[in-house]
Each structure stands twice: as structure tokens, then as C-alpha cells.
Amino acid sequence: MKAMILKSPNTPFEMTEVPDPVAGPGEAVARVFACGSGLTIQHIKAGRIAARFPAIIGHEIIGEIVAVGAGVTGIGVGDGVTAYYYLNCGHCRWCLANLEPLCENSSGNVGRDCDGGYAEYIKLPAHNFIKLPQGLDYKAHPAEIGVITDALATPYKVLRRARVKAGETVAVFGAGGGVGIHQVMMAKWARARVIAVDVARDKFDACRKAGADEVVDASACDAAEALLDLTRGRGVDVVIDYVSATSTLEAGAKALGRHGRLVTLGGAGKSFQVSAHDMLLKEQDLLGSRYVTRSEILETLDLVARGEVWPLVSDIRPLKEAEALHERLERGEVTGRAALLIG
């Protein structure tokens, strides 16, 4: 099969012929139609996230099962599938509680600790494949369906984690990013008032189209003060921080109102200071959110199948153009998400 190989960090992709994967016991092989190209895997390519090399990266796949190994149940040849990013065990207390991101026996991530989706075929533990629901035309829209497991499912999970209610005010830091702009979209779907916060002015129009009611240019003002002004001093109900730098986390905490919730995920993951006095008097919550559960992926797929939301994929290219696409990702030039067509 053809695959895009990274021989080491911060090197160009090399299109290479490698052996087709063979399904062993408990495993399955899928033909890959498309794979999303997000910032997480660009961090792997650039050497900012550790991975095994040589590597076939990519985890936001859409494909079709072509072979299953002994003992596999629940999926079969011909099933349309996507993939669960974490290589969770499926049997520890956290997996059994439907909290797979907290798996005690995780062996890593798809496309980082095993070969991923930048290839014609992908082999995974069978339980890492998720069967697509009826109503998703994955052959007509493989790129858009492929990115759902991250671009839309992550924001969907955050809405639950932060207990967002209709009519609340939600501020999204890093709103112009690939997942951030989908968080804007999902918060609007949840009937919240949405404020997009970013430093990339060229992404503000896209944020408004995705559902932002207001935008805050954090490069030109104090973001916390701007959010307080927009809420007439009451503060926002929920801050969702996809940057998670010290400055954004502290600004978000300062902008919270009574019973406010701050959610951090992705981004820089830096330490920050917060007022325990404000947390006490206003009964505020500081929350972390780590990827999604399998059930949250299925629920998000159902939302798309029902036509309630649709991912924003602005750059779709053939596999041979992976290097050029990742150069755009590195420069922050992609609005929404990008994807590669494989098969």
C-alpha cells in the first residue's frame, strides 16, 4: 500500500510503498478514504509532541472494514467506520464506566504509537473502530465525516463538561483555531450567547459565520475587561480555553461571573494563578476536559446524521499534497479543518 512516512521529526513526508497490514486476533483492517489534518498531528510532525518514528500519522479517519481477525465481533467487512484516538484497553474501571480517556492501561494514540491514517489501509484493535450510524454518506463526504471525531465531538463533550445551558454566555479563547471555531458552532447549537476571543483578526469573519455573537481581539485589548464590558460587569458563564497559556487562563478566570465555569483543554497547558476568594464567593468551577468518550463520538455522529451541525473543512487535498497542507497548518492559514483524501 501507499503511505506517507515521516522518518524523523521535522522532516518532509515521503510517499512509500509498505506492506499491507494483516489483521491478527482481535484486530481489524480498514481501507482509508480520508483522514483529517489537525494541529495535533502537525505538532507530531514538527517534533513538539513525542512519537515513535518512522511514523504514519493521522487519526481522524473515515474508512471501510476490509478484514477482521479471530474473535472480532461488532464490526464486519463492509462496515463504514471511524477511529477512536486513544488506544484504550476497554476493560479497566474507567473504560467500563464509559470514561475511556482516563484508561489506566492506555497504550498511546492512533498515529502516534501505532500507524495511523495517512495510508491506504489502517490496522487497529477492533474495538478502536467505531461503526458509523445510518444517514452519514461517508463516501460522498469522507473529509467532513472524518474530522467529526475531533473537531465536533470535542466541543460537544465540552458543552457537557461545562454544563452549558441555553441562554448562558460562553467565551471561547482560541476561537479561530480548528477546534475552537467548531466550539463556537456547537455553543451556538446549544443556544448560548457566544463570544469568540482570538488574536487572529482574519479569522473573525469565519467565527461570526460559525455563530459568534461578538468577537474580542485579544491582541488589541485586555480580554478579561472586554468580556466584563460585554456582560455589563456580570461576567461570562463559561470560558472554554483552547490556548491554555498562562495569560489566557488568568484572563478567562477573571472574566467569570457567579457560578462560572472555566474549561481548559489542549493548547499550551501552562500553570496559572486564580483567586480562591472569587472561587469561593462566586462558587466557580475550574475544569479540565480530555478528548471524548466513545458514546460522545456516537452522539455527535448522530447530530450530523440528523443535519443539526456540519463540520467546517476548508482545505481538502490528495495524499500526495500532505507536505503542502501541513505547511499551511504550521503557518495557521487553515480556517476550520483540513483533510487528505486517501482512497
C-alpha positions as CSV (number, residue, x, y, z in Angstrom):
1,M,0.0,0.0,0.0
2,K,1.0,3.7,-0.4
3,A,1.7,5.6,2.8
4,M,3.1,8.9,3.8
5,I,6.1,8.2,6.0
6,L,7.8,10.5,8.5
7,K,11.2,9.1,9.1
8,S,12.0,11.5,11.9
9,P,10.6,14.7,13.5
10,N,10.6,17.9,11.5
11,T,11.3,16.2,8.1
12,P,9.2,16.1,4.9
13,F,6.8,13.3,4.2
14,E,7.9,10.5,1.9
15,M,5.4,8.6,-0.2
16,T,6.4,5.0,0.3
17,E,5.2,1.5,-0.6
18,V,4.8,-0.5,2.5
19,P,3.3,-4.0,3.2
20,D,-0.5,-4.1,3.5
21,P,-1.5,-4.6,7.2
22,V,-2.8,-8.0,8.2
23,A,-5.5,-8.4,10.9
24,G,-4.4,-10.5,13.8
25,P,-6.6,-11.8,16.6
26,G,-8.8,-9.0,18.0
27,E,-7.8,-6.7,15.2
28,A,-9.4,-5.2,12.1
29,V,-8.1,-3.5,8.9
30,A,-9.9,-0.7,7.2
31,R,-9.4,0.9,3.8
32,V,-9.0,4.6,4.4
33,F,-11.0,7.1,2.3
34,A,-9.9,10.3,4.1
35,C,-8.0,11.5,7.1
36,G,-8.3,14.8,8.9
37,S,-5.2,17.0,9.2
38,G,-5.3,18.8,12.5
39,L,-2.8,20.7,14.6
40,T,-2.2,17.8,17.0
41,I,-0.6,15.7,14.3
42,Q,1.3,18.8,12.9
43,H,2.8,19.0,16.4
44,I,4.0,15.4,16.0
45,K,5.4,16.2,12.6
46,A,7.2,19.3,13.9
47,G,8.6,17.4,16.9
48,R,6.7,19.2,19.5
49,I,4.9,16.0,20.6
50,A,6.9,12.9,21.1
51,A,6.1,9.9,18.9
52,R,7.7,6.7,17.6
53,F,9.5,7.1,14.2
54,P,9.3,6.2,11.4
55,A,5.7,7.2,11.7
56,I,2.4,7.1,9.7
57,I,0.5,9.9,11.4
58,G,-3.2,10.7,11.3
59,H,-6.2,9.6,13.4
60,E,-9.3,11.3,12.1
61,I,-10.1,8.6,9.6
62,I,-13.1,7.5,7.6
63,G,-13.0,4.1,6.0
64,E,-14.5,0.8,5.4
65,I,-13.6,-2.5,7.1
66,V,-11.9,-5.0,4.7
67,A,-10.7,-7.7,7.1
68,V,-11.2,-8.8,10.7
69,G,-9.1,-11.1,12.8
70,A,-10.2,-14.0,15.0
71,G,-12.5,-13.2,17.9
72,V,-13.7,-9.9,16.5
73,T,-17.4,-9.1,17.0
74,G,-19.5,-5.9,16.5
75,I,-17.9,-4.9,13.2
76,G,-17.6,-6.8,9.9
77,V,-16.3,-6.4,6.3
78,G,-18.1,-3.6,4.5
79,D,-18.9,-1.5,7.6
80,G,-18.2,2.2,7.4
81,V,-16.0,3.2,10.4
82,T,-14.1,6.0,12.1
83,A,-11.5,5.5,14.8
84,Y,-11.2,6.2,18.5
85,Y,-7.9,8.2,19.0
86,Y,-6.9,6.7,22.3
87,L,-5.6,3.1,22.4
88,N,-7.6,2.3,25.5
89,C,-7.9,-1.2,27.0
90,G,-11.7,-1.4,27.1
91,H,-11.8,-3.4,30.4
92,C,-10.4,-1.2,33.3
93,R,-12.7,0.6,35.7
94,W,-12.6,3.8,33.7
95,C,-13.3,2.2,30.4
96,L,-16.2,0.2,31.9
97,A,-17.5,3.5,33.3
98,N,-17.5,5.0,29.7
99,L,-14.7,7.3,30.7
100,E,-12.2,5.9,28.2
101,P,-9.9,9.0,28.1
102,L,-8.9,8.1,31.7
103,C,-8.0,4.5,30.8
104,E,-5.5,3.0,33.3
105,N,-3.9,0.8,30.7
106,S,-3.7,3.1,27.6
107,S,-1.0,2.2,25.2
108,G,-1.0,5.6,23.5
109,N,-2.7,7.1,20.5
110,V,-3.5,6.2,16.9
111,G,-1.0,7.7,14.5
112,R,1.5,8.4,17.3
113,D,2.1,5.0,19.0
114,C,0.8,2.9,16.1
115,D,0.5,3.5,12.4
116,G,-2.3,6.0,11.5
117,G,-4.4,7.1,8.7
118,Y,-2.0,8.7,6.2
119,A,-2.0,5.4,4.3
120,E,-4.4,3.4,2.1
121,Y,-5.1,0.9,4.9
122,I,-5.0,1.1,8.7
123,K,-4.9,-1.7,11.2
124,L,-6.2,-1.2,14.8
125,P,-7.5,-3.2,17.7
126,A,-11.1,-3.9,16.5
127,H,-12.7,-2.0,19.5
128,N,-10.9,1.2,18.4
129,F,-13.1,1.3,15.3
130,I,-16.4,2.9,15.7
131,K,-19.2,1.9,13.3
132,L,-20.9,4.8,11.6
133,P,-24.6,5.3,12.1
134,Q,-27.1,5.2,9.2
135,G,-27.6,8.5,7.4
136,L,-24.0,9.5,7.1
137,D,-22.9,9.5,3.4
138,Y,-19.3,8.9,4.2
139,K,-18.4,8.1,0.6
140,A,-19.8,11.4,-0.7
141,H,-18.3,13.5,2.2
142,P,-15.3,11.5,3.5
143,A,-13.3,14.5,4.6
144,E,-16.1,16.1,6.6
145,I,-17.3,12.9,8.2
146,G,-13.7,12.0,9.1
147,V,-13.0,15.1,11.2
148,I,-16.2,14.7,13.3
149,T,-14.4,12.6,16.0
150,D,-12.3,15.5,17.0
151,A,-13.5,18.8,15.5
152,L,-17.1,18.4,16.6
153,A,-17.0,15.6,19.2
154,T,-14.5,17.5,21.4
155,P,-16.7,20.7,21.6
156,Y,-19.8,18.5,22.2
157,K,-18.1,16.9,25.2
158,V,-17.0,20.3,26.5
159,L,-20.6,21.5,26.4
160,R,-21.5,18.6,28.7
161,R,-18.4,19.0,30.9
162,A,-19.2,22.7,31.4
163,R,-23.0,22.1,31.8
164,V,-23.8,24.8,29.3
165,K,-27.4,25.9,29.3
166,A,-29.5,27.7,26.7
167,G,-29.2,31.5,27.2
168,E,-25.8,31.4,29.0
169,T,-22.8,33.4,27.8
170,V,-19.9,31.3,26.5
171,A,-16.5,32.8,25.7
172,V,-14.2,30.7,23.5
173,F,-10.4,31.5,23.7
174,G,-8.6,30.4,20.5
175,A,-11.9,30.6,18.7
176,G,-10.3,30.9,15.3
177,G,-8.5,27.5,15.6
178,G,-9.5,24.3,14.0
179,V,-11.4,23.0,17.1
180,G,-12.1,26.5,18.6
181,I,-14.3,27.5,15.6
182,H,-16.3,24.3,16.0
183,Q,-16.7,25.1,19.7
184,V,-18.3,28.4,18.6
185,M,-20.5,26.4,16.3
186,M,-21.5,23.9,18.9
187,A,-22.1,26.5,21.6
188,K,-24.5,28.3,19.2
189,W,-26.2,25.0,18.5
190,A,-26.7,24.7,22.3
191,R,-28.4,28.2,22.1
192,A,-25.8,30.0,24.1
193,R,-24.6,33.6,23.5
194,V,-21.1,33.1,22.1
195,I,-18.1,35.4,22.3
196,A,-15.1,34.5,20.2
197,V,-11.7,35.5,21.6
198,D,-8.6,35.3,19.5
199,V,-5.6,37.3,18.2
200,A,-6.1,36.3,14.5
201,R,-8.3,39.1,13.1
202,D,-8.5,37.3,9.7
203,K,-10.5,34.5,11.4
204,F,-13.2,36.7,12.9
205,D,-15.5,36.7,9.9
206,A,-15.4,32.9,10.0
207,C,-16.1,32.9,13.7
208,R,-19.2,35.1,13.1
209,K,-20.4,32.8,10.3
210,A,-19.9,29.8,12.7
211,G,-22.2,31.5,15.2
212,A,-20.2,34.1,17.3
213,D,-22.4,36.9,18.5
214,E,-19.4,39.1,19.4
215,V,-15.7,38.9,18.9
216,V,-12.8,40.1,21.1
217,D,-9.4,40.9,19.6
218,A,-7.1,39.9,22.4
219,S,-4.1,41.4,20.7
220,A,-5.7,44.9,21.0
221,C,-7.3,44.9,24.4
222,D,-7.4,43.3,27.8
223,A,-9.6,40.2,27.1
224,A,-10.9,40.0,30.7
225,E,-12.0,43.6,30.7
226,A,-13.6,43.3,27.3
227,L,-15.6,40.2,28.4
228,L,-16.8,42.0,31.5
229,D,-17.8,45.0,29.4
230,L,-19.8,42.8,27.0
231,T,-21.6,41.3,30.0
232,R,-22.2,44.6,31.8
233,G,-19.9,43.6,34.6
234,R,-21.7,40.3,35.4
235,G,-19.0,38.1,33.8
236,V,-19.4,35.2,31.5
237,D,-21.0,31.9,32.5
238,V,-18.5,29.6,30.8
239,V,-14.9,30.2,29.4
240,I,-13.5,27.5,27.2
241,D,-9.8,27.9,26.6
242,Y,-8.2,26.1,23.6
243,V,-5.0,28.2,24.0
244,S,-4.4,27.4,27.7
245,A,-1.5,29.8,28.1
246,T,-1.0,31.4,31.5
247,S,-2.3,34.7,30.1
248,T,-5.5,33.3,28.6
249,L,-6.3,31.1,31.6
250,E,-5.9,34.0,34.0
251,A,-7.9,36.3,31.8
252,G,-10.7,33.7,31.5
253,A,-10.8,33.2,35.3
254,K,-11.1,37.0,35.8
255,A,-13.9,37.2,33.4
256,L,-16.0,34.5,35.1
257,G,-19.3,35.5,36.8
258,R,-21.2,33.9,39.5
259,H,-21.3,30.1,39.2
260,G,-18.9,30.5,36.3
261,R,-17.0,27.5,34.8
262,L,-13.6,27.6,33.2
263,V,-12.6,24.7,31.0
264,T,-9.0,24.1,29.8
265,L,-8.1,21.7,27.1
266,G,-5.3,21.3,24.6
267,G,-3.1,24.3,23.8
268,A,-0.1,25.1,25.9
269,G,-1.3,23.6,29.2
270,K,0.5,26.1,31.3
271,S,0.2,26.8,35.1
272,F,-1.7,29.9,36.2
273,Q,-3.0,31.7,39.2
274,V,-6.6,32.2,40.2
275,S,-8.3,33.9,43.1
276,A,-9.5,31.4,45.6
277,H,-11.6,34.2,47.1
278,D,-13.5,34.6,43.9
279,M,-13.9,30.8,43.5
280,L,-15.4,30.7,47.0
281,L,-17.7,33.7,46.9
282,K,-19.0,33.1,43.3
283,E,-19.0,29.3,43.6
284,Q,-16.9,28.9,40.4
285,D,-15.6,25.7,38.8
286,L,-12.2,25.1,37.2
287,L,-12.4,22.1,34.9
288,G,-10.2,20.0,32.7
289,S,-11.5,18.2,29.6
290,R,-9.6,15.4,27.9
291,Y,-10.7,14.2,24.5
292,V,-14.1,12.4,24.3
293,T,-15.7,9.1,25.1
294,R,-16.9,6.6,22.5
295,S,-20.5,7.4,23.4
296,E,-19.9,11.1,22.8
297,I,-18.5,10.4,19.4
298,L,-21.6,8.3,18.5
299,E,-23.9,11.1,19.8
300,T,-22.0,13.7,17.7
301,L,-22.2,11.5,14.6
302,D,-25.9,11.2,15.2
303,L,-26.2,15.0,15.3
304,V,-24.5,15.3,11.9
305,A,-26.6,12.5,10.5
306,R,-29.7,14.4,11.6
307,G,-28.5,17.6,9.9
308,E,-28.2,19.6,13.1
309,V,-24.5,20.5,12.6
310,W,-21.9,20.2,9.9
311,P,-18.1,20.5,10.2
312,L,-16.1,23.2,8.5
313,V,-13.4,21.7,6.3
314,S,-11.9,24.4,4.1
315,D,-8.9,22.6,2.6
316,I,-9.2,19.1,1.1
317,R,-6.3,17.6,-0.9
318,P,-5.0,14.3,-2.2
319,L,-2.5,12.4,-0.1
320,K,0.4,13.4,-2.3
321,E,-0.1,17.1,-1.2
322,A,0.3,16.3,2.5
323,E,3.5,18.3,2.8
324,A,2.0,21.5,1.3
325,L,-1.1,21.1,3.5
326,H,1.0,20.8,6.7
327,E,3.0,23.9,5.7
328,R,-0.3,25.8,5.8
329,L,-1.2,24.2,9.1
330,E,2.1,25.3,10.6
331,R,1.5,28.9,9.4
332,G,-2.0,28.9,10.8
333,E,-3.6,29.6,7.4
334,V,-6.3,26.9,7.6
335,T,-9.8,28.1,8.6
336,G,-11.7,25.3,10.3
337,R,-10.2,21.9,9.4
338,A,-8.1,20.4,6.6
339,A,-8.1,16.8,5.3
340,L,-6.4,14.5,2.9
341,L,-8.3,12.2,0.5
342,I,-6.6,8.8,0.6
343,G,-8.5,6.2,-1.4
